[in-house]
């Protein structure tokens, strides 16, 4: 039985106009997402701009989301960091703070050998908290192939994989190779991934449209395609932004349009140009008009 089934929102990190972490807004956002029916929250992922946060800020973000959730939904913490030692430390912090699991990239600072990838996750497994491996070969040098995941699945605390390759066939291949639960990692394969057997979705755009995201994934998992397809097609132009390098700026702007402003992105991410904003507005209005 899947441990992290349903829609887990990769929560953005709200900032003030002075680029400080807006702790109160983060608490409010977490509350709002839970009230709208999401199944779990994931702070400090790529969408949460973890790489721009200081150690103290990052700890505060994790603790704020866990406090806001108050046990109502699981919180899975992103542990991305340059060294295995840092990743392990963030996993320990997550466990001590009350997280249900961690989402863990392979080594990110260079292209590692397979033996180094395995050793990385072995060290993380010793923390004693459930691990969702994060496969993102679009943005990082490693591809966690189905064959490699089959080896990693033998680790005691490895339970799942966030699949962000963009190839929906990977869902079938992973499920055939091992018993890891698969969570869709890219929004514009949410429907196809669910049909293929993914039990979870680590979602971006549902930061702005959580009810629609939950409804879509539940319909797709239930095989109710006549109801799911019209909703999916409405949302798909927005979902495509989740797979682009400027996903954080785009999703934060969607949240502003949804009445849930969360401030700017931290440099080096700069504001989007007017042409991009206009395209997002048009896609959002199309989705919301129904």
C-alpha positions in Angstrom: 0.0 0.0 0.0 1.4 3.4 -1.0 2.7 5.4 1.9 2.5 8.8 0.2 -0.6 8.5 -2.0 -2.4 11.5 -3.4 -1.4 15.1 -4.2 1.6 16.4 -2.3 2.2 20.1 -3.0 5.8 21.2 -3.3 5.3 24.4 -1.3 6.7 27.7 -2.5 8.6 29.8 0.0 6.9 33.2 0.5 9.2 36.2 0.6 8.6 39.8 1.6 9.4 42.6 -0.8 12.8 42.8 1.0 13.4 39.1 0.1 13.1 37.9 3.7 11.3 34.6 4.4 7.6 35.5 5.3 7.0 33.0 8.0 3.5 34.1 8.7 2.5 33.9 5.1 4.1 30.4 4.8 2.0 29.3 7.8 -1.2 30.7 6.2 -0.4 29.1 2.8 0.1 25.7 4.4 -3.2 26.1 6.3 -5.0 27.1 3.1 -3.6 24.2 1.1 -4.7 21.7 3.7 -8.1 23.2 3.9 -8.4 22.8 0.1 -7.8 19.1 0.4 -4.2 18.4 -0.6 -2.9 15.1 0.8 0.6 16.3 1.9 3.1 19.2 1.9 6.7 19.3 0.7 8.8 22.3 1.8 12.3 23.0 0.6 12.1 21.4 -2.8 13.3 23.1 -6.0 10.1 25.0 -6.1 10.7 26.2 -2.5 14.0 27.8 -3.6 15.9 25.8 -1.0 19.3 26.6 -2.6 18.8 30.3 -1.8 18.0 29.8 1.9 20.4 30.1 4.8 20.7 27.3 7.2 18.6 29.1 9.8 16.0 30.1 7.2 15.7 26.5 5.9 15.2 25.1 9.3 12.5 27.7 10.0 10.7 26.9 6.7 10.6 23.2 7.6 9.5 23.7 11.2 6.8 26.2 10.1 5.2 23.9 7.6 5.3 21.0 10.1 3.7 23.2 12.8 1.0 24.4 10.4 0.2 20.9 9.3 -0.2 19.8 12.9 -0.5 16.2 12.0 -3.4 16.7 9.6 -1.4 15.8 6.5 2.1 14.3 6.2 5.0 16.6 5.6 7.9 15.4 3.4 11.0 17.5 3.5 13.3 18.2 0.6 17.0 17.5 1.5 18.8 18.8 -1.5 22.4 19.9 -0.7 25.9 19.8 -2.1 27.3 17.1 0.1 26.0 13.8 1.5 26.9 15.0 5.0 24.6 18.0 4.6 21.8 15.9 3.1 22.0 13.5 6.1 21.9 16.5 8.5 18.8 17.9 6.9 17.2 14.4 7.0 18.0 14.2 10.7 16.5 17.7 11.3 13.3 16.7 9.4 13.0 13.5 11.5 13.4 15.4 14.8 11.0 18.1 13.7 8.3 15.5 13.0 8.4 15.0 9.2 6.8 11.9 7.7 9.6 11.5 5.2 12.2 13.1 3.0 12.6 13.8 -0.7 16.2 13.3 -1.7 18.1 14.1 -4.8 21.2 12.1 -5.7 24.5 14.0 -5.5 24.0 17.3 -7.4 27.3 19.0 -7.7 28.9 16.7 -10.4 28.1 13.5 -12.3 28.6 10.7 -9.7 29.5 7.1 -10.3 26.7 4.6 -9.6 28.6 3.4 -6.5 28.7 7.0 -5.2 24.9 7.3 -5.7 24.3 4.1 -3.8 26.6 5.2 -1.0 24.8 8.5 -0.8 21.4 6.9 -0.3 22.9 4.3 2.0 24.1 7.1 4.3 20.7 8.7 4.1 18.9 5.5 4.9 20.7 5.2 8.2 18.8 8.2 9.5 15.8 6.0 9.8 13.1 8.1 7.9 11.2 7.1 4.8 12.9 8.3 1.6 11.4 9.4 -1.7 14.3 9.5 -4.2 14.0 12.5 -6.5 14.9 11.8 -10.2 15.4 15.0 -12.1 17.8 14.5 -15.0 16.5 17.7 -16.6 18.2 19.9 -14.1 20.8 17.7 -12.5 23.6 15.4 -13.9 22.1 12.0 -12.7 19.4 9.9 -14.1 17.9 7.4 -11.6 17.0 4.8 -14.2 14.6 2.0 -13.4 17.5 -0.4 -13.2 19.3 1.8 -10.6 16.1 2.4 -8.7 15.7 -1.4 -8.4 19.1 -1.5 -6.6 18.2 1.5 -4.4 14.8 -0.1 -3.5 16.7 -2.7 -1.5 17.7 0.0 1.1 15.6 -0.3 4.3 14.0 3.2 4.1 13.6 3.7 0.4 9.9 3.8 -0.3 9.3 5.8 -3.5 10.5 8.0 -6.3 9.5 11.4 -7.6 9.8 10.8 -11.4 10.7 14.0 -13.2 12.2 12.7 -16.4 9.2 13.7 -18.4 8.9 10.2 -19.9 5.6 8.7 -18.7 6.9 5.2 -19.8 9.2 5.4 -16.8 6.3 4.8 -14.5 5.6 1.4 -16.2 9.3 0.6 -16.2 9.9 1.4 -12.5 6.8 -0.5 -11.4 8.0 -3.5 -13.3 11.5 -3.3 -11.9 10.8 -2.8 -8.2 8.2 -2.2 -5.5 8.9 1.5 -5.1 5.8 3.7 -5.2 5.9 6.2 -8.0 5.0 9.9 -7.6 4.5 12.0 -10.8 7.1 14.7 -10.7 6.1 16.9 -13.6 2.6 18.5 -13.7 1.9 18.0 -17.4 2.0 14.2 -16.9 -0.3 14.1 -13.9 -3.1 12.4 -15.7 -1.0 10.1 -17.8 1.1 9.1 -14.8 -1.9 8.3 -12.7 -3.3 6.1 -15.5 0.1 4.3 -15.7 0.0 3.5 -12.0 1.6 6.4 -10.2 -0.1 6.6 -6.7 1.1 10.1 -5.9 1.8 13.4 -7.5 4.4 16.0 -6.2 2.7 19.0 -7.7 3.6 22.6 -8.5 0.7 24.4 -10.1 -1.7 23.2 -7.3 0.0 25.8 -5.1 -2.4 28.1 -6.9 -5.2 25.6 -7.8 -5.2 22.9 -5.1 -8.8 21.8 -5.4 -8.5 21.4 -9.2 -5.3 19.4 -8.8 -6.8 17.1 -6.2 -9.9 16.5 -8.2 -7.9 15.8 -11.4 -5.6 13.3 -9.8 -8.4 11.5 -8.0 -10.5 11.2 -11.2 -7.5 9.9 -13.1 -6.6 7.4 -10.4 -10.2 6.2 -10.5 -10.1 5.8 -14.3 -12.9 8.4 -14.7 -11.4 9.8 -17.9 -14.6 11.4 -19.3 -14.6 13.7 -16.3 -10.8 14.0 -15.9 -9.9 14.9 -19.5 -11.8 18.2 -19.8 -10.3 19.4 -16.5 -6.8 18.3 -17.5 -7.0 20.1 -20.9 -8.1 23.3 -19.1 -5.1 23.1 -16.8 -2.5 21.8 -19.2 -1.3 25.2 -20.5 -0.5 26.1 -16.8 1.0 22.7 -16.1 3.6 23.1 -18.9 5.2 25.9 -16.8 6.1 23.4 -14.1 8.6 21.8 -16.5 10.4 25.0 -17.5 13.4 26.6 -15.8 11.3 29.6 -14.7 8.7 27.4 -12.9 9.1 29.3 -9.6 8.4 32.7 -11.0 5.5 31.3 -13.1 3.8 29.5 -10.2 4.3 32.4 -7.8 2.5 34.6 -10.4 -0.3 32.1 -10.7 -0.7 32.3 -7.0 -1.0 36.0 -7.2 -3.7 35.6 -9.8 -5.4 33.1 -7.4 -5.5 35.6 -4.6 -2.7 33.9 -2.7 0.3 36.3 -3.2 3.6 35.0 -1.9 6.0 37.7 -2.9 9.0 37.6 -5.3 11.6 35.0 -6.1 15.1 35.4 -4.8 17.9 36.2 -7.2 19.3 34.8 -9.3 15.7 34.2 -10.3 14.4 37.5 -11.7 10.9 38.7 -12.4 9.3 37.4 -15.6 8.9 39.8 -18.6 5.5 41.2 -19.6 5.1 38.7 -22.5 5.5 35.8 -20.1 3.1 37.3 -17.6 0.5 37.9 -20.2 0.7 34.3 -21.4 0.3 33.0 -17.9 -2.7 35.3 -17.3 -4.3 34.0 -20.4 -3.8 30.4 -19.5 -5.0 31.1 -15.9 -8.1 32.8 -17.1 -8.9 29.9 -19.4 -8.5 27.5 -16.5 -10.5 29.6 -14.1 -13.3 30.5 -16.5 -14.9 27.1 -16.2 
